[in-house]
Amino acid sequence: MKSNKNQYTKICPKCGNIDLPIKTDFVEILAPTPEKCRKCGYTGLFPEININEIEEFRESLK
């Protein structure tokens, strides 16, 4: 059984959505380009947070 202790995900800093497009192109992976949230349309850089802190992060947005 894997621990969620060290698992991270990107999260939208505006709405808290974690369903973000995955970069698959080699250039996209190497060059930090703005990403777009599928839920609210926010465009920019998305922080990575520990998956155990997702709900706490979303609460802080309210």
N, C-alpha and C positions, 0 to 999 in steps of 0.2 A: 504494500500500500504506500503510495507516494504522499509526501507531506506538501501542503500548500504554502509552507513557510517561506520558500524562496521563489515562488512563481509570481511573475509580474505580467501586467497587461497595460496597453495604452488606454487612456480614458479621455473623453472629451471634457475640457475644462469648463465648458459652458453648460452642458446638460447632463453629464455623467454617463453618457452612452459608451459602451465598450465594443459595439458592433461596428468596427472601422474597416475600411478597405485594406486588404493585404497587399503590400508591394511585392510584385513578382519580377519586374524588369530589373536587370542588373544595374542600370543607371539609377533607377529609383532607389535601390537599396543603398548605393554608395553616396548619392547626393541627397542631403536633407532638404526635401521639398515640402511645402505646405500640404497638409492632408485635409480632407473634407469629411465632416461628420455626416453619416447617412441619416441621422434623426433630425438634427436642428440646422444643418448646413454650415456650422462653424468651420472656418478655414484657418489653419495655422498649425502650430506645433502642439503635439499632444504629450503630456507627461506620462511616464510609466509609474504605476503604483503596484504595491503588493496586492494580490487578489483578495486577501483577507481584509483590506481596507476600503474596498469599493463602496460598501454601504455607508461607511463613515464619511467618505468623500462626497457622496451624493447628498447626505444630510447637510453638509457644510455649504452646499450650493443653494439651499432653500432660504 
